[in-house]
Amino acid sequence: MKTTKKIFAAFLAVMMIALMIPFSASAAASNTLILNGKAGYTFTLYKVAGVNTTTGEYTDITSGLESILTTKATEGVDSAALLTACNGLSLTGGTDYTYATDATGEALTKTISSLADGVYYLKVKSAPEGVNVTSVTNSVFALPYYTDKTWINEVTVNAAEKITDGTPTVSKKFTNNASASSISEFIGNDVSFTLKGSVVGSKTEKAKSYQFVDTMSAGLTYKTLTSVNLINEKGEKTDIKDRVTYAKTGTTDNSFTLTIDPQLLATDTFYINNNTKNVSIEAVYTATVNTNAVIGGNGNPNSVDLVYTNNYNQTSTINGPEVKVFTFDLTVVKVDASTIDDENKTYLSDAGFTLYTDIACTNDDIATNGAEVTTGSNGTATFTGLKAGTYFLKETSAPTGYNINSTVYTIVISDTGAVTSNGTTVTQVEVGDTPLLTPNTGGMGTMMFTIGGAALIACAGVLFLIVRKKKSAK
């Protein structure tokens, strides 16, 4: 009997050892994670529980996951619930795995060996600068994991396939001429600009901040914000101007930021059905061309940047294109017409010129502020701050001692500032006046005319008396 009991006990011991082989066999194997990442991203791997491969029990469970990791590892777990719970935890520690932004396809695969038995949570920690992340699905897995009565010591996670992203864009255009990269305008007139940027983030990846940072040259002064709209993929606009803050940069009014209220960014409605592919923010504002404007040359450049902070607290700057505002001068030179072909010309001061927009040259057609420009001692007068176009130049007052030139000059200023006068390309418009005709000094003057007139009067008187006497004699 005792012998039988000993044999049975030995048999049970052998059976228990046999049953434990699948569990204990994995203890000696190395756990390996093959992580397929994405260029520029960093992933953090957290161990949130241990696994006893002998019993299948979970151990050292992270607080907040106890209600999910109740069954044995050999019996499976609700992975969706586990992932949701892990996403809600504020975990510390963990190991980072970073992928270079210029990585090749082969370099995007990392083999991570010798991981301890346990349950792991893989989370996206950061994205590359300038990338708009709209969707991220993190991962949970066990190593080893139990399937078909076998412990498997290797798992592959394709983290890159669980990320949706893109490159945001920003643009600055002229509101009334969206296709132009430059325009021209009068000094003192307004120019309207339209800023447009991609919406960044999504309902699940909400942006923390969003700004248009606009930089104009000193020749432009910010005037007013006309509108700010959120535009969906159908082109429908939602007014959000009252949720935008304007602040000038420094002490001048030629650079400023437009900041969207962070509380608006935190709402689901901002991201319009979670489809941000064709969703944008559009801001329209006006600026005035001022007296600091560069005349001709390289014009007055200005641009906008999109500066935003994503869901990972990373701030990125997207540079927009540069557009230019030009303004031009027109120079008029007044000369004595009798010397206009000579090398030594006589330049005339105090000649007045007016520039018109219509060949009729009426007061309603004056191109500038209505002021007549007058030549100085060098015979030069300048109309400053003109836009490209066709004008009509007329002399409206002549220098003392000169006849006014009645010619109306057709002036064309091109988009590049080139000037033609009556069809001829010029750098300045030359206008000649003729002197008034006056007697030469030292001539006979009016004396001969006076003497002759007196003689005629005397003769007339004598003739009158003779005729009268003849009548009396009769």
DONU-480413 format. One line per 2 residues: number of its first residue (from 1); their letters; for each residue z, y, x of C-alpha. Coordinates in nm, 3 decimals. Layout:
<rs>
NUM> a> Z:Y:X  ...
</rs>
This chain:
<rs>
1> mk> 0.000:0.000:0.000  0.093:0.231:0.279
3> tt> -0.226:0.139:0.457  -0.427:0.226:0.142
5> kk> -0.258:0.564:0.112  -0.332:0.640:0.475
7> if> -0.695:0.545:0.430  -0.723:0.762:0.114
9> aa> -0.559:1.054:0.291  -0.795:1.019:0.582
11> fl> -1.088:1.007:0.337  -0.973:1.325:0.164
13> av> -0.939:1.498:0.497  -1.292:1.400:0.594
15> mm> -1.427:1.517:0.257  -1.254:1.854:0.289
17> ia> -1.396:1.900:0.635  -1.742:1.810:0.506
19> lm> -1.714:2.058:0.218  -1.606:2.330:0.454
21> ip> -1.901:2.281:0.689  -2.136:2.527:0.500
23> fs> -1.865:2.791:0.506  -1.733:2.746:0.854
25> as> -2.075:2.688:1.013  -2.165:3.053:0.965
27> aa> -1.859:3.170:1.150  -2.022:3.091:1.480
29> as> -2.358:3.251:1.382  -2.439:3.618:1.455
31> nt> -2.502:3.845:1.157  -2.816:4.057:1.192
33> li> -2.945:4.354:0.994  -3.313:4.444:1.028
35> ln> -3.327:4.805:0.917  -3.667:4.957:0.839
37> gk> -3.598:5.330:0.845  -3.803:5.648:0.812
39> ag> -3.903:5.904:1.073  -3.650:6.184:1.109
41> yt> -3.385:6.029:0.884  -3.034:5.918:0.972
43> ft> -2.866:5.628:0.789  -2.495:5.548:0.796
45> ly> -2.369:5.190:0.763  -2.021:5.138:0.616
47> kv> -1.832:4.810:0.590  -1.658:4.827:0.251
49> ag> -1.508:4.476:0.239  -1.469:4.160:0.444
51> vn> -1.588:3.812:0.352  -1.401:3.489:0.423
53> tt> -1.683:3.242:0.475  -1.442:2.952:0.450
55> tg> -1.313:3.035:0.103  -1.580:3.281:-0.015
57> ey> -1.312:3.538:-0.094  -1.353:3.912:-0.039
59> td> -1.093:4.071:0.186  -0.989:4.423:0.289
61> it> -1.165:4.571:-0.011  -1.218:4.950:0.002
63> sg> -1.018:5.135:-0.261  -1.229:5.185:-0.574
65> le> -1.423:4.859:-0.540  -1.147:4.612:-0.636
67> si> -1.262:4.575:-0.996  -1.616:4.489:-0.885
69> lt> -1.547:4.249:-0.597  -1.337:4.013:-0.810
71> tk> -1.551:3.702:-0.791  -1.616:3.503:-0.476
73> at> -1.910:3.579:-0.250  -2.044:3.236:-0.333
75> eg> -2.053:3.326:-0.701  -2.246:3.653:-0.673
77> vd> -2.156:4.010:-0.762  -2.298:4.288:-0.979
79> sa> -2.490:4.471:-0.704  -2.596:4.761:-0.930
81> al> -2.236:4.832:-1.026  -2.130:4.798:-0.663
83> lt> -2.395:5.048:-0.550  -2.296:5.297:-0.819
85> ac> -1.934:5.269:-0.717  -2.014:5.310:-0.347
87> ng> -2.225:5.620:-0.419  -1.920:5.775:-0.578
89> ls> -1.689:5.716:-0.281  -1.605:5.964:-0.006
91> lt> -1.630:5.731:0.288  -1.545:5.814:0.648
93> gg> -1.634:5.646:0.971  -1.936:5.423:0.961
95> td> -2.212:5.385:1.217  -2.514:5.615:1.228
97> yt> -2.870:5.498:1.292  -3.115:5.781:1.361
99> ya> -3.493:5.762:1.365  -3.693:6.008:1.575
101> td> -3.927:6.241:1.390  -4.221:6.129:1.604
103> at> -4.143:5.757:1.585  -4.427:5.508:1.566
105> ge> -4.437:5.231:1.309  -4.282:4.983:1.550
107> al> -3.999:5.222:1.642  -3.902:5.255:1.276
109> tk> -3.752:4.906:1.277  -3.407:4.861:1.425
111> ti> -3.244:4.521:1.478  -2.867:4.549:1.447
113> ss> -2.690:4.236:1.565  -2.334:4.100:1.582
115> la> -2.218:4.254:1.257  -1.884:4.127:1.133
117> dg> -1.874:3.921:0.814  -1.849:4.159:0.522
119> vy> -1.998:4.371:0.245  -2.196:4.673:0.364
121> yl> -2.309:5.002:0.213  -2.610:5.178:0.372
123> kv> -2.641:5.546:0.289  -2.892:5.819:0.379
125> ks> -2.695:6.072:0.583  -2.960:6.331:0.668
127> ap> -3.328:6.412:0.630  -3.565:6.579:0.876
129> eg> -3.590:6.957:0.868  -3.850:7.093:0.631
131> vn> -3.867:6.783:0.411  -3.808:6.801:0.036
133> vt> -3.614:6.488:-0.065  -3.648:6.417:-0.437
135> sv> -3.528:6.057:-0.467  -3.301:5.830:-0.262
137> tn> -3.172:5.482:-0.343  -2.900:5.364:-0.108
139> sv> -2.835:4.993:-0.042  -2.555:4.737:-0.062
141> fa> -2.563:4.385:0.086  -2.341:4.113:0.227
143> lp> -2.363:3.950:0.569  -2.370:3.663:0.561
145> yy> -2.480:3.609:0.202  -2.462:3.280:0.015
147> td> -2.768:3.126:-0.149  -2.873:2.770:-0.226
149> kt> -2.537:2.647:-0.095  -2.613:2.805:0.241
151> wi> -2.484:3.109:0.426  -2.769:3.331:0.548
153> ne> -2.689:3.547:0.848  -2.984:3.787:0.844
155> vt> -3.090:4.052:0.595  -3.376:4.303:0.595
157> vn> -3.335:4.641:0.426  -3.649:4.851:0.371
159> aa> -3.468:5.183:0.348  -3.789:5.385:0.389
161> ek> -3.930:5.244:0.066  -3.627:5.377:-0.119
163> it> -3.693:5.742:-0.028  -3.932:5.980:-0.204
165> dg> -3.999:6.306:-0.026  -4.263:6.565:0.051
167> tp> -4.323:6.893:0.228  -4.235:7.208:0.033
169> tv> -4.468:7.506:0.049  -4.433:7.881:0.017
171> sk> -4.697:8.152:-0.017  -4.728:8.528:-0.042
173> kf> -5.032:8.675:-0.213  -5.150:9.004:-0.355
175> tn> -5.087:8.990:-0.729  -5.416:9.157:-0.817
177> na> -5.625:8.979:-0.551  -5.479:8.635:-0.487
179> sa> -5.765:8.515:-0.267  -5.743:8.805:-0.020
181> ss> -5.548:8.787:0.305  -5.561:9.166:0.336
183> is> -5.619:9.473:0.120  -5.620:9.849:0.176
185> ef> -5.430:10.114:-0.015  -5.349:10.486:-0.016
187> ig> -5.025:10.600:0.141  -4.793:10.671:-0.150
189> nd> -4.942:10.403:-0.375  -4.781:10.073:-0.474
191> vs> -4.886:9.720:-0.383  -4.782:9.418:-0.591
193> ft> -4.698:9.088:-0.419  -4.647:8.739:-0.563
195> lk> -4.417:8.494:-0.385  -4.443:8.127:-0.478
197> gs> -4.241:7.834:-0.349  -4.200:7.467:-0.433
199> vv> -3.889:7.364:-0.618  -3.683:7.156:-0.374
201> gs> -3.458:6.868:-0.471  -3.433:6.691:-0.805
203> kt> -3.179:6.595:-1.068  -3.037:6.332:-0.833
205> ek> -3.091:6.528:-0.511  -2.988:6.880:-0.615
207> ak> -3.046:7.165:-0.371  -2.744:7.365:-0.256
209> sy> -2.927:7.694:-0.195  -3.274:7.849:-0.235
211> qf> -3.398:8.182:-0.095  -3.716:8.380:-0.048
213> vd> -3.674:8.576:0.278  -3.939:8.847:0.274
215> tm> -4.026:9.058:0.579  -4.253:9.361:0.549
217> sa> -4.363:9.606:0.816  -4.204:9.951:0.840
219> gl> -4.504:10.091:0.654  -4.397:9.927:0.327
221> ty> -4.089:10.004:0.120  -3.951:9.764:-0.141
223> kt> -3.959:9.924:-0.487  -3.878:9.683:-0.769
225> lt> -3.857:9.316:-0.869  -4.097:9.267:-1.157
227> sv> -4.030:8.904:-1.256  -3.899:8.565:-1.142
229> nl> -4.011:8.251:-1.325  -3.965:7.877:-1.301
231> in> -4.306:7.720:-1.364  -4.346:7.358:-1.476
233> ek> -4.637:7.123:-1.414  -4.813:7.257:-1.727
235> ge> -4.794:7.615:-1.604  -4.530:7.708:-1.861
237> kt> -4.290:7.976:-1.740  -3.915:8.011:-1.783
239> di> -3.768:8.353:-1.701  -3.486:8.323:-1.444
241> kd> -3.487:8.681:-1.315  -3.126:8.734:-1.427
243> rv> -3.024:8.435:-1.210  -3.167:8.588:-0.892
245> ty> -2.990:8.826:-0.654  -3.172:9.085:-0.444
247> ak> -3.026:9.194:-0.108  -3.196:9.401:0.158
249> tg> -3.187:9.282:0.517  -3.009:9.530:0.741
251> tt> -3.028:9.897:0.653  -3.397:9.926:0.566
253> dn> -3.583:9.852:0.244  -3.873:9.669:0.403
255> sf> -3.701:9.330:0.440  -3.494:9.149:0.180
257> tl> -3.384:8.815:0.034  -3.407:8.682:-0.320
259> ti> -3.135:8.421:-0.378  -3.124:8.185:-0.675
261> dp> -2.782:8.137:-0.832  -2.635:7.811:-0.689
263> ql> -2.492:7.731:-1.032  -2.847:7.723:-1.168
265> la> -2.949:7.484:-0.888  -2.664:7.255:-0.991
267> td> -2.805:7.206:-1.343  -3.044:6.931:-1.449
269> tf> -3.263:7.175:-1.641  -3.365:7.351:-1.319
271> yi> -3.556:7.043:-1.205  -3.763:7.001:-1.524
273> nn> -3.759:6.633:-1.617  -3.699:6.536:-1.254
275> nt> -4.067:6.591:-1.176  -4.085:6.851:-0.901
277> kn> -4.430:6.766:-0.771  -4.604:7.061:-0.937
279> vs> -4.300:7.273:-1.017  -4.257:7.608:-0.849
281> ie> -4.067:7.934:-0.846  -4.269:8.255:-0.868
283> av> -4.139:8.603:-0.791  -4.342:8.923:-0.832
285> yt> -4.238:9.253:-0.677  -4.388:9.590:-0.582
287> at> -4.368:9.789:-0.260  -4.488:10.138:-0.171
289> vn> -4.710:10.220:0.127  -4.513:10.488:0.311
291> tn> -4.582:10.744:0.584  -4.471:10.496:0.852
293> av> -4.776:10.284:0.780  -4.992:10.194:1.077
295> ig> -5.333:10.359:1.039  -5.618:10.114:1.091
297> gn> -5.562:9.886:1.391  -5.379:9.564:1.307
299> gn> -5.268:9.695:0.972  -4.925:9.644:0.819
301> pn> -4.841:9.271:0.825  -4.582:9.108:0.602
303> sv> -4.477:8.752:0.521  -4.222:8.535:0.342
305> dl> -4.013:8.230:0.437  -3.857:7.972:0.207
307> vy> -3.503:7.895:0.322  -3.317:7.617:0.141
309> tn> -3.023:7.381:0.180  -3.071:7.026:0.056
311> ny> -2.831:6.773:-0.092  -2.721:6.675:0.261
313> nq> -2.616:7.031:0.349  -2.911:7.070:0.584
315> ts> -3.077:7.411:0.590  -3.453:7.429:0.648
317> ti> -3.696:7.716:0.685  -4.056:7.691:0.567
319> ng> -4.280:7.968:0.703  -4.533:8.124:0.470
321> pe> -4.866:8.288:0.558  -4.902:8.649:0.670
323> vk> -5.086:8.908:0.461  -5.176:9.261:0.566
325> vf> -5.203:9.601:0.403  -5.442:9.845:0.567
327> tf> -5.473:10.220:0.529  -5.726:10.442:0.708
329> dl> -5.797:10.795:0.830  -6.111:11.007:0.794
331> tv> -6.170:11.277:1.056  -6.391:11.581:0.995
333> vk> -6.509:11.814:1.273  -6.629:12.168:1.201
335> vd> -6.883:12.323:1.441  -7.109:12.626:1.464
337> as> -7.447:12.498:1.348  -7.625:12.702:1.609
339> ti> -7.454:12.498:1.883  -7.445:12.163:1.710
341> dd> -7.711:12.014:1.939  -7.576:12.170:2.256
343> en> -7.345:12.004:2.499  -7.090:12.282:2.464
345> kt> -7.028:12.301:2.093  -6.838:12.578:1.925
347> yl> -6.561:12.429:1.715  -6.442:12.628:1.416
349> sd> -6.094:12.654:1.272  -5.988:12.742:0.919
351> ag> -6.265:12.546:0.746  -6.137:12.372:0.433
353> ft> -6.254:12.029:0.312  -6.179:11.828:-0.001
355> ly> -6.242:11.457:-0.054  -6.356:11.337:-0.395
357> td> -6.404:10.999:-0.559  -6.707:11.105:-0.763
359> ia> -7.027:11.276:-0.659  -6.963:11.545:-0.920
361> ct> -6.679:11.667:-0.694  -6.454:11.793:-0.974
363> nd> -6.082:11.849:-0.955  -6.031:11.530:-1.155
365> di> -6.201:11.331:-0.878  -5.988:11.439:-0.580
367> at> -5.911:11.131:-0.368  -5.594:11.251:-0.196
369> ng> -5.297:11.446:-0.327  -5.519:11.737:-0.421
371> ae> -5.460:11.924:-0.101  -5.749:12.075:0.088
373> vt> -5.734:11.987:0.456  -5.808:12.266:0.702
375> tg> -5.948:12.243:1.051  -5.726:12.345:1.339
377> sn> -5.808:12.524:1.661  -6.003:12.220:1.783
379> gt> -6.216:12.224:1.468  -6.068:11.895:1.345
381> at> -5.917:11.806:1.008  -5.794:11.458:0.903
383> ft> -5.752:11.286:0.569  -5.467:11.038:0.628
385> gl> -5.381:10.716:0.445  -5.699:10.622:0.260
387> ka> -5.797:10.288:0.113  -6.140:10.137:0.168
389> gt> -6.405:10.265:-0.071  -6.671:10.530:-0.134
391> yf> -6.584:10.900:-0.121  -6.764:11.234:-0.137
393> lk> -6.678:11.500:0.119  -6.738:11.867:0.049
395> et> -6.658:12.186:0.235  -6.459:12.401:-0.006
397> sa> -6.384:12.705:0.215  -6.570:12.838:0.518
399> pt> -6.430:13.000:0.832  -6.441:13.379:0.843
401> gy> -6.789:13.500:0.934  -6.963:13.177:0.836
403> ni> -7.160:13.053:0.542  -7.016:12.751:0.361
405> ns> -7.203:12.423:0.405  -7.310:12.309:0.059
407> tv> -7.392:11.950:0.161  -7.201:11.673:-0.018
409> yt> -7.146:11.388:0.227  -7.129:11.032:0.095
411> iv> -6.855:10.860:0.293  -6.801:10.482:0.288
413> is> -6.491:10.327:0.448  -6.522:9.951:0.488
415> dt> -6.244:9.694:0.458  -6.214:9.705:0.837
417> ga> -6.201:10.084:0.852  -6.560:10.141:0.969
419> vt> -6.698:10.475:0.844  -7.051:10.570:0.741
421> sn> -7.159:10.922:0.651  -7.476:10.944:0.441
423> gt> -7.565:10.595:0.560  -7.502:10.652:0.932
425> tv> -7.212:10.485:1.111  -6.983:10.748:1.262
427> tq> -6.641:10.780:1.417  -6.599:11.125:1.264
429> ve> -6.795:11.341:1.022  -6.947:11.652:1.186
431> vg> -7.021:11.949:0.960  -7.204:12.260:1.085
433> dt> -7.182:12.613:0.941  -7.423:12.903:1.001
435> pl> -7.298:13.253:1.085  -7.335:13.538:0.837
437> lt> -7.618:13.789:0.927  -7.466:14.120:1.048
439> pn> -7.612:14.421:1.245  -7.595:14.406:1.624
441> tg> -7.347:14.642:1.793  -7.522:14.961:1.933
443> gm> -7.823:14.956:1.688  -7.929:15.239:1.468
445> gt> -7.701:15.120:1.197  -7.724:15.311:0.864
447> mm> -7.792:15.664:1.003  -8.170:15.649:0.963
449> ft> -8.130:15.526:0.606  -7.894:15.817:0.532
451> ig> -8.127:16.082:0.683  -8.430:15.939:0.507
453> ga> -8.248:15.937:0.176  -8.141:16.299:0.216
455> al> -8.496:16.403:0.301  -8.633:16.234:-0.006
457> ia> -8.376:16.410:-0.223  -8.467:16.747:-0.069
459> ca> -8.838:16.690:-0.123  -8.772:16.596:-0.480
461> gv> -8.579:16.921:-0.531  -8.855:17.137:-0.381
463> lf> -9.115:16.963:-0.590  -8.906:17.023:-0.899
465> li> -8.883:17.399:-0.829  -9.260:17.436:-0.768
467> vr> -9.342:17.265:-1.094  -9.095:17.484:-1.280
469> kk> -9.242:17.808:-1.134  -9.592:17.708:-1.239
471> ks> -9.475:17.656:-1.594  -9.307:18.003:-1.597
473> ak> -9.624:18.179:-1.469  -9.818:18.045:-1.761
</rs>
